[in-house]
Amino acid sequence: MIFSNFRIFFQDFLPDKYSLYERVDVKEYWVIDPSNKTLSAYILNEQGNYARVVVYAGEDVLKTMLFEGLDIRIEDV
């Protein structure tokens, strides 16, 4: 989904998805904030909660735990 007003997305949409994804055991999901040029990776822990959030920006490289060998340069996103 693409949102033109990212503030509305974070306030209204993201909390619902966060809870839903925890309930259905989504191991990892990413949120890209184009206005700040960041990617936030939410990672599910063994207790079934998103306890780890990693924020990537600039020249950072996302290395996902789910797809071995998949490296995503944030500046390319």
N, C-alpha and C positions, 0 to 999 in steps of 0.2 A: 504494500500500500504506500502511496505517496501522499503526504500531507503538506499543504502549502503553509499552514500555521503550526509550526512544531510545538509551540507552547500549549496549544489546545490538545495536541496529541499526547504530550506528557501528562497533562492534568486529567484528561477525560478518557483516553483510550488505553494508555499503557498500563495503569493499575489493574484494569480488568483482564488484560492479556497476561500480565504477570501471574495473577492468581490462577487463571485457567491453565497456563502452561505448567505451573507447579502441580496442579491436580492431575494432569494427564501425562506427567513424567517427561516433559520435554527437557532433554539433557543440557541443551545449550541453545541460547538464541541471542541474536544481535540486534541492536538498535543503532541506526546511522542517523546522526544529527548533521544535516548538510550545512546549517547555518554556522555551527561551531567546528565543522570538519572533524568530527570525532566518531568513533564506533565504540559502543559499550557492549561488552560480551557478558551475558548472564549465564552462570554455570551452576547447575544443580548439584548439591552435595548428597552424601549418602543418606541423610535424613529426609531428603525430598524437598529441600528449601534452596532458594537462590541465595546462597551465603557469600558467593564470590562474584564481584563485579569488577571487570577489568576495562579501563577506558584507554583506547588507543587513539593516537593523533599523529599528524605529520608523517615522519619517516618510519613510524612503528610498523611492525609486521605481525599480523594476527596468525597464530599457529593454533588451529582448532584441535581439540582432543578427539573429535569425532571422525575427522577425515585426515588420516595420516598422510603427510606430504603436501597438504593444501596450505600454502602460505599466501596470505593476502596483504599486499602493501596498501596501507591506509591511504596514502596519497593517490593511489589509482582508483579508489572507490568513488 
